[in-house]
Structure formats: structure tokens, C-alpha cells
């Protein structure tokens, strides 16, 4: 597992499967007299799993931005694609955390970042033909001014636990989800569908992307989970919600073990 050091006290980017966050709306004062909300407690864990030889996931963990990217296109290509996307997010952090930036500008910045991420993957593919076809999902959440900004492409998911109620905040970019939305497939039929793993949106250097960018109000006690499809393929929402009610370390361990 690679760890990329950013600011030694609060931030790191990791190769990993998911990040789990507890928000208690703790307020910190910035250098320009601006109040700022941070993710107060974070726990993460990464496992290759039983059916893979390598880990293609990457994740970013900071006090204001968290992200999971699930690579595809072979172990090497998938790892490079997911790492590239996370590194692009890291470059955005100083601007995103500028207390003088309003939320509308942050939303624009996050939205436009998708183009630069996709272009970076395309550039790598052009220089290394053996990596053409690599790609990655991206699901990230940013916490600013009592609002949670969700940026999403692919089938990695973001969940919120409020009290004992779990809600999926992201919307899968998959063939089966489109069929469900159209009323042509029921959720119970997903597991046996031959196209259950086919994505309709992913960062692959091919442009024409339609990322989801949504804002959600944050309440004290909210808990958030970011995860790749390796988790949701084996656990249902009830099992995930039960795990999320534990302390953070126990939660991430019980989700995998």
C-alpha cells in the first residue's frame, strides 16, 4: 500500500478500498477568521479480496475531502488510472480549502476537475499504448459550510447513516441501474444479470462524461461511507447500516472481515 504524504498533520492519500467518516460538525477557525467544518473522525481499511491478485483502488483522506477511485483495465492500468485521479484531487485541495472561496466556485471547480482527470488518463494512454482501455470510477465528498458536496462517476458508492437510517447518496452509473430506472429490471434481479458489472460512466480518457455533483446538508452525528463495488457486491444495505453504527475502527473491520 502506497501512502502519499501531503500535510503531515491532517492529510494523506492512500491506495485503499474505502473511507468511513463521522461528522460532529467540529468548528475550527482558519487564518482569515473563517469558521470551517471538518470530518472529525476517519477510519479506513483496504483489502485485495479473495479473487484478485492486486489492489486497483486508490483513496484520498483529508479533513475536508475524501475520495475513492476503483481502477479497471488490469492491475497495472487500473492502479495507474485511480492513482492519477486521486493525484488530481490532491492538487485541488489548496484551492478548495481557501476560506475566501464560495461554495458555488467550489462546485464549479470540482465539476471542471473531471475534464482534467480524464485528459490526464488519455495522455498516459497515448504515451503507453499497452494501457489504453484503463479507467477508474470516482466518488468523493467534500465538507464546506455545513454542506456536503458529492462528486460521482461510476459504481463506487457514498452512503449516509443518519440515526439508524441509511441512504445511498450516489447513483450507480451502470447498465443495470439504467434498466432499474426505466422499470425494466428489479433490484432483486441484479445479481444474476449478465451485464451487472457494465459501467455507463467512468474516467477512461474518452471524454463525453456526465458526472453527478450534488449538495447535501450536514447534521450533527451524520456518518458517511465511501466504498468500491467490492463491498456492495457482498453486503446489502441492512448489513452496511448495522456495521456503521459501531465505533469507526470496528465498523471498517466488520465490513470486510
C-alpha positions as CSV (number, residue, x, y, z in Angstrom):
1,X,0.0,0.0,0.0
2,X,1.4,3.4,-1.0
3,X,0.9,6.4,1.2
4,X,1.4,9.9,-0.3
5,X,2.3,12.5,2.3
6,X,0.7,15.9,1.8
7,X,0.5,17.8,5.1
8,X,1.8,15.5,7.8
9,X,-0.7,16.6,10.5
10,X,-4.0,16.1,8.7
11,X,-3.9,14.7,5.2
12,X,-2.8,11.7,3.2
13,X,-3.7,9.8,0.0
14,X,-3.8,6.1,0.1
15,X,-4.4,3.1,-2.0
16,X,-7.5,1.6,-0.4
17,X,-11.0,0.3,-0.7
18,X,-13.0,2.9,1.3
19,X,-13.1,5.7,3.8
20,X,-15.6,5.9,6.7
21,X,-16.3,9.3,8.2
22,X,-18.1,10.6,11.3
23,X,-19.2,14.2,11.3
24,X,-19.8,16.0,14.6
25,X,-19.6,19.5,13.0
26,X,-16.5,20.4,14.9
27,X,-15.6,24.0,14.1
28,X,-12.0,25.2,13.5
29,X,-11.0,28.8,12.9
30,X,-9.0,29.4,9.8
31,X,-6.2,32.0,9.5
32,X,-8.6,34.5,7.9
33,X,-11.2,34.4,10.7
34,X,-13.4,31.9,8.8
35,X,-15.2,29.1,10.6
36,X,-14.7,25.7,8.9
37,X,-16.3,22.3,9.4
38,X,-14.1,19.2,9.2
39,X,-14.6,15.5,9.1
40,X,-13.8,14.8,12.8
41,X,-13.1,11.1,12.8
42,X,-12.0,9.0,9.9
43,X,-11.2,5.3,9.6
44,X,-10.2,3.3,6.5
45,X,-9.2,-0.2,5.5
46,X,-8.1,-1.8,2.3
47,X,-8.1,-5.4,1.2
48,X,-7.2,-7.0,-2.1
49,X,-10.0,-9.6,-1.6
50,X,-10.2,-13.3,-2.4
51,X,-10.5,-13.1,-6.2
52,X,-7.9,-10.5,-7.2
53,X,-4.1,-10.6,-7.3
54,X,-3.7,-6.8,-6.8
55,X,-5.4,-3.8,-5.5
56,X,-6.5,-1.3,-8.2
57,X,-8.3,1.1,-5.7
58,X,-6.9,4.4,-4.6
59,X,-8.3,6.8,-1.9
60,X,-7.8,10.3,-0.6
61,X,-8.3,11.0,3.1
62,X,-8.3,14.6,4.4
63,X,-10.3,16.6,6.9
64,X,-12.3,18.3,4.2
65,X,-12.2,16.0,1.2
66,X,-12.5,12.2,0.9
67,X,-12.5,10.1,-2.3
68,X,-12.4,6.5,-3.5
69,X,-11.4,5.6,-7.1
70,X,-11.8,2.0,-8.3
71,X,-9.4,1.3,-11.2
72,X,-10.0,-1.1,-14.1
73,X,-8.1,-2.3,-17.1
74,X,-5.8,-4.8,-15.5
75,X,-3.9,-4.4,-12.2
76,X,-1.2,-2.1,-13.6
77,X,-3.6,0.0,-15.7
78,X,-6.3,0.2,-13.1
79,X,-3.8,1.3,-10.4
80,X,-2.4,4.0,-12.6
81,X,-5.8,5.3,-13.6
82,X,-7.1,5.5,-10.0
83,X,-3.8,7.0,-8.7
84,X,-3.9,9.6,-11.4
85,X,-7.4,10.8,-10.5
86,X,-6.5,11.0,-6.8
87,X,-3.4,13.0,-7.5
88,X,-5.5,15.5,-9.5
89,X,-7.8,15.9,-6.5
90,X,-4.8,16.4,-4.2
91,X,-3.7,19.3,-6.5
92,X,-7.2,20.9,-6.0
93,X,-7.1,20.8,-2.2
94,X,-5.3,24.1,-1.5
95,X,-7.8,26.0,-3.7
96,X,-10.8,24.1,-2.4
97,X,-9.8,24.9,1.2
98,X,-9.3,28.6,0.5
99,X,-11.7,30.2,3.0
100,X,-12.3,33.1,0.6
101,X,-13.8,30.7,-2.0
102,X,-17.6,30.5,-2.0
103,X,-19.4,27.2,-2.4
104,X,-20.6,27.9,-5.9
105,X,-17.0,28.3,-7.0
106,X,-16.1,25.1,-5.2
107,X,-18.8,23.3,-7.1
108,X,-17.6,24.7,-10.4
109,X,-14.0,23.7,-9.6
110,X,-15.0,20.1,-8.7
111,X,-17.1,19.8,-11.8
112,X,-14.4,21.0,-14.2
113,X,-11.8,18.8,-12.5
114,X,-13.4,15.8,-14.2
115,X,-12.2,17.0,-17.6
116,X,-8.6,17.4,-16.4
117,X,-8.7,14.0,-14.8
118,X,-10.0,12.4,-18.0
119,X,-7.4,14.3,-20.1
120,X,-4.6,13.0,-17.8
121,X,-5.7,9.4,-18.3
122,X,-5.9,10.0,-22.1
123,X,-2.4,11.4,-22.1
124,X,-1.0,8.4,-20.3
125,X,-2.7,6.1,-22.7
126,X,-1.3,7.9,-25.7
127,X,2.2,7.6,-24.3
128,X,1.8,4.0,-23.3
129,X,-0.4,2.1,-25.7
130,X,-0.5,-1.0,-23.5
131,X,-2.6,1.0,-21.0
132,X,-5.3,2.1,-23.5
133,X,-8.6,1.0,-22.0
134,X,-7.6,1.6,-18.4
135,X,-10.0,3.7,-16.4
136,X,-11.4,4.3,-12.9
137,X,-14.6,5.3,-11.0
138,X,-14.6,8.3,-8.7
139,X,-16.7,9.0,-5.7
140,X,-15.7,11.9,-3.5
141,X,-17.3,14.0,-0.8
142,X,-16.2,17.5,0.4
143,X,-17.4,19.2,3.5
144,X,-17.7,23.0,3.4
145,X,-20.0,25.4,5.3
146,X,-22.4,22.7,6.7
147,X,-22.8,21.3,3.2
148,X,-21.6,18.0,1.8
149,X,-20.6,18.2,-1.9
150,X,-20.8,14.8,-3.7
151,X,-18.9,14.3,-7.0
152,X,-19.5,10.9,-8.5
153,X,-18.8,8.8,-11.7
154,X,-19.2,5.0,-11.9
155,X,-20.3,2.5,-9.3
156,X,-18.3,3.3,-6.2
157,X,-20.8,4.4,-3.7
158,X,-21.4,7.1,-1.0
159,X,-23.7,6.2,1.9
160,X,-25.0,8.4,4.8
161,X,-26.2,7.0,8.1
162,X,-28.5,9.5,9.9
163,X,-29.6,8.0,13.2
164,X,-30.3,4.4,12.2
165,X,-31.4,5.2,8.6
166,X,-29.0,4.5,5.8
167,X,-29.3,6.3,2.4
168,X,-27.3,5.8,-0.8
169,X,-26.3,9.3,-1.8
170,X,-24.6,8.3,-5.1
171,X,-26.4,6.8,-8.1
172,X,-24.7,4.0,-9.9
173,X,-23.6,4.6,-13.5
174,X,-24.3,1.0,-14.6
175,X,-26.3,-0.7,-17.3
176,X,-28.4,-2.5,-14.6
177,X,-29.1,0.8,-12.8
178,X,-30.4,2.3,-16.0
179,X,-32.7,-0.7,-16.5
180,X,-34.0,-0.3,-13.0
181,X,-34.6,3.4,-13.6
182,X,-36.5,2.5,-16.7
183,X,-38.6,0.0,-14.8
184,X,-37.3,-2.9,-16.9
185,X,-35.4,-4.6,-14.1
186,X,-36.0,-5.1,-10.4
187,X,-33.2,-4.8,-7.8
188,X,-33.7,-8.4,-7.0
189,X,-32.6,-9.4,-10.5
190,X,-29.2,-7.6,-10.4
191,X,-27.1,-10.4,-9.0
192,X,-27.9,-12.7,-11.9
193,X,-27.9,-10.2,-14.7
194,X,-25.1,-10.8,-17.3
195,X,-24.3,-7.0,-17.5
196,X,-24.3,-6.3,-13.8
197,X,-20.7,-5.0,-13.8
198,X,-21.0,-2.9,-17.0
199,X,-20.4,0.8,-16.4
200,X,-22.1,3.6,-18.4
201,X,-19.8,6.3,-17.0
202,X,-16.1,6.1,-16.0
203,X,-12.9,8.1,-16.4
204,X,-11.2,6.4,-19.3
205,X,-9.8,9.3,-21.3
206,X,-12.7,9.3,-23.8
207,X,-14.5,12.5,-22.8
208,X,-18.3,12.8,-23.0
209,X,-18.7,12.4,-19.3
210,X,-21.8,13.4,-17.2
211,X,-20.6,13.4,-13.6
212,X,-23.1,13.8,-10.7
213,X,-22.5,16.8,-8.5
214,X,-24.9,17.2,-5.6
215,X,-25.0,19.1,-2.3
216,X,-26.5,17.7,0.9
217,X,-27.0,19.5,4.3
218,X,-24.9,18.0,7.1
219,X,-26.4,17.3,10.5
220,X,-24.5,16.6,13.8
221,X,-23.9,12.8,14.1
222,X,-24.1,12.0,10.4
223,X,-21.9,9.2,9.3
224,X,-20.6,8.6,5.8
225,X,-19.2,5.6,4.0
226,X,-17.3,5.6,0.7
227,X,-16.7,2.2,-0.8
228,X,-15.9,0.4,-4.1
229,X,-18.2,-2.2,-5.5
230,X,-16.1,-5.0,-3.9
231,X,-18.0,-4.2,-0.7
232,X,-21.5,-3.7,-2.1
233,X,-21.3,-6.9,-4.1
234,X,-21.3,-8.9,-1.0
235,X,-23.2,-6.8,1.6
236,X,-26.7,-5.4,1.4
237,X,-27.7,-2.0,2.9
238,X,-29.0,-3.5,6.1
239,X,-25.7,-5.2,6.8
240,X,-23.8,-2.0,6.0
241,X,-26.1,0.1,8.2
242,X,-25.6,-2.3,11.1
243,X,-21.8,-2.1,10.8
244,X,-21.8,1.7,10.5
245,X,-23.5,2.0,13.9
246,X,-20.3,0.7,15.6
247,X,-17.3,2.7,16.5
248,X,-15.3,3.6,13.4
249,X,-12.5,1.0,13.7
250,X,-14.9,-1.8,14.5
251,X,-17.1,-0.7,11.6
252,X,-14.5,-0.9,8.9
253,X,-13.2,-4.2,10.3
254,X,-16.7,-5.8,10.4
255,X,-17.5,-4.6,6.8
256,X,-14.5,-6.6,5.5
257,X,-14.0,-9.5,7.9
